[in-house]
Amino acid sequence: MGQSTHQIATDIARTREDLKSNIEELETRVKDATDWRGQFRRHPGAMMAIAAVGGALLSALIGKR
């Protein structure tokens, strides 16, 4: 075997820290992407257009009954 037990343990610990960091970054990105208030602050015009189109579609679907 080329690696000692200590080297393997060190590699495992480093990999765990890297994974933890990546997961935390992913959680932050998902929270930012799904925060509708934040999206509205960054893109108010697009959010208003989406709301208008969604309202029109909903009205068209409900109005046909």
N, C-alpha and C positions, 0 to 999 in steps of 0.2 A: 504494500500500500504506500502511495506517495505522500499522503497527508497524515498528520498526527491527529489524535482525538481532539486536541485543543484547537487545531486549525479548522477542523470540521465544525466544532461548536461555535467558533468565531464566525465562520461563514454563515451558519444557520442564524445566528443572532443578527448579523448584518442584513440578511435577507428578510428577516422578520421586521426589522426597522424600516427597510425600504417598502415593504408591503403595507405597513401601517401608515407610512407617509402617503403612499399612493391612494389608499382607501380614504384617508382624510381629505385629500385633494378632490377625489371623485365625489365624496359626499358634499363638499362645498359647491362644486360645479352643479350638481343635481339640484341642490337647494336654490342656487341662484337661477337656474333655468326654469324651475317650477314656481318661483315666487312671482305671482301675477302683479303684485304691487310694484316690485322692482322692474318688471318688464314694462309696466305702464309708465314709470318714471323715465325709462330709457327710450321708449318708443311710443309716445302718447298718440301720435297720428295713426300708426298702424293698429294700435289696440282699439281706437275708436272705430276704425274701418271694420275691424273684425267683429266688434260688437254690433255695428249697424247691419252688416251682412248676416250675422247670426240671427239677429232679431227679425230681419226680413224673411229669412228661411223659415224660422219658427212660425212667424205669422202666416206665411203661405201654407205651411203644413196644417196648422190648426184651423185656418179659415176655410179649408176645403170640406170640413166635416159638416 
